[in-house]
Amino acid sequence: MNVIEYIQDGFLIIIQAIWAMLPAYLANPAAVLVGGGTPIDFGKNWRDGRRILGNGKTWRGLFGGAFLGMCIGFIQIGIVRFTNIKYLTDFSIPGSDFGFIGLLFTLSFGAMLGDAIKSFWKRRKGLERGQKSPYFIDSYDFMLGSWLLTMSFFWAWFWSTFSIWHLLSVAILTPALHRIVNIIGYKMGKKEEPW
């Protein structure tokens, strides 16, 4: 294999990884766009006296973000089936005609759950909404939530779609993509801070 082929293979792995993660990647910022309304914790405090999640985590954002993440997945399925691109996943589950719906749900809703768990952890540490978390937690919460929920229900699909190289690509690219999206949200006036 020559250098050009290695570069091409690496580029293909990155495209495949981002493509497979798009429902999760887009669910998180979509929640910011459609969020608001009643907080998931209904304004209640935990036993430490701090909010359970905070005002930033709302029912509308939770389900709206997950729904819009699933919608991008449906669009991706249409693109792959219409163009017949073989190297991109179409989110189908072998032996199931409608398994893709559950798969898109776990990818998208898992991202939202990961973000909510991070908010719970931040409140326990005394960090307020919008404060930066240490160790890139703000960048990886939704990614890990998506992976864990998807692996819990679609283990075979997950490991047939994500090689170690795909996982490393996602882990390396996610902080940069997360920051870019947050800067855009900040410029649009949808976020109070650009991180």
N, C-alpha and C positions, 0 to 999 in steps of 0.2 A: 504494500500500500504506500503510495507516495504522499507527499505533504498536502497536495491539493485534495486528495481523497479524504484525508483526515479532517481537513477544514470543512469539506462538504458534509461529512458525517456528523461533525460537531455542530454545524449550523442546523442540520436536520433534527438532531436531538433537541436543540433549544426550541425550534419551532414546534415540535411535537409536545414538548413539556408545557410550553405556554398555552398551546391549543387545548390540551387536556385540562389545564387549570383555569381556563377562562371563566367557567361558571362560578368558581370560587373567587377568582380575582375581581370579577365585576359585581358580585353580590355585596361585598363590603362597601365600596363607594356608592352603590345604588341605595343602600340603606340610609346613607347620609342625605341623598336627594329626596327620598320619599318619607323619611322618618319624621318624628314629631308626634305629638299626642301623648297618650298615656304611657308612662314609664313601665317597663316590665316588672319592676319591683314595687309598683304602685306607691312610690315615695316612702317606703318603709326602710327602717334601719336594721342592721344586723345586730347581734348581741354585743358587738364592740362599740355600738353607738353610731357607727358610720353607715351611710347608705349601702344597701345591698349591691346595687349596680350603678345607680345614678340616673340623672335625667337624660343622659345621652343614649341610653338603651331603651327604645320604645317598642311596643308591640307592632306598630306600623312599620318601623324600620326593620325589625326582625323578619316579619313575614313578607314585607315588600321587597327587601333586599334579596331574600331567598327566591322569591317568585321571579324577580328580574334576572337573577343568576340563571335560573332554569330557562327563562326565555332565550337568553343568549345561547344556551345549550341546544334548544330546539332549532335556532337559526343555524348553528354549526352543523347539526345533523342534516338539515336541508342542503347546506353548501356541499358537504361531503358526498351526499347521495346524488345531488344534481351534477356535480363535477366529476364524481367517481375518483376522487383523489385517494389513492390506496394507503399512503403513508400517514394520514391523519386519522385519529380515532373518530368513529361516528357514534360512540357511546352505546353501542348495541351490546346486549347481554345474550350470549349463546343460549338457545333453548327457551327464550322468553321474548314474546312479541312486544311487551310493554315494560320490560325491565329498565329500559333507558330512563323512564320517568323517575323511578326510585333512585337510580344512579345520579341523575341530575339533581335530585332533591338532596342526597347526601353530600354531594360536592358543594352545593350552594348553602344549604342550611347548616352544614358542618362548619363552614366559614363563619356564619353568624354566631353559632354556639361558641366557637373558639374565641371570637371577639368578646362575647358576653362573659366568658370565664376569665379572660384577661382583665376585664373591668372589675369583676368581683375581686380578683387578686390585687389589683391596684387600690381598691377601696380599703382592703385589709391592711395594706402597707401604708395607708395614710396619703396616698397620691390622689390628687384631685383630677377631675375630668380635664383632659387636655395636657396634663403634665406628661413629660416624656418618661417612658419606662426604661429601666436599664436592660442591657444585653439584647437589644433588638427585639424585645418582646412585642412591641407594637407592630413590627413587620412580620413576625412569624405566627402570631396567635391564630389568625384566620386560616393560614396555610395548614398548620398542624391540626386544627379542628376539622378541616375538610378531609385531610388524609385519614385521621383516626375514625371519623364517622363512616367514610367510604370503605375503609378496610374492614370495619365491623360488619358490614352488610354485603360488600362486593369484593371479597378478598381476592378471588381469582382474577377478576377484571383489573383490579388495582395493580397486581404484580405482573400481569401480562402487558399492561400499558406503561408502567413506570419501571424502567431499569434503574440501576444505581446511578447511571449517568443522567437520566432524566431527573431523578430526585436531587442530585447535586446541582443540576442546572437551575431547578426551581429554587433551591435553597440559596444559591448565589444571586439570582436575578430578583428575587422577591423584595429585598430591602430597597433596591433602586427603583423598581416599578411602584412600590408602595409610596415612596417619597415623591415620585413624579405625580402620581394621582392625587396625593395630599396637597401638593403645591397648586395643582389645578383647582382642587376644591377650595383652597384658601383664596385664590385669585377670583373665584366665582362667588365668594362670600358665603359658601356653604360650611366652611370650617373656620374655627377661630384661631387655629395655629397651623403652620405648614408642615407638620410632621405626623 
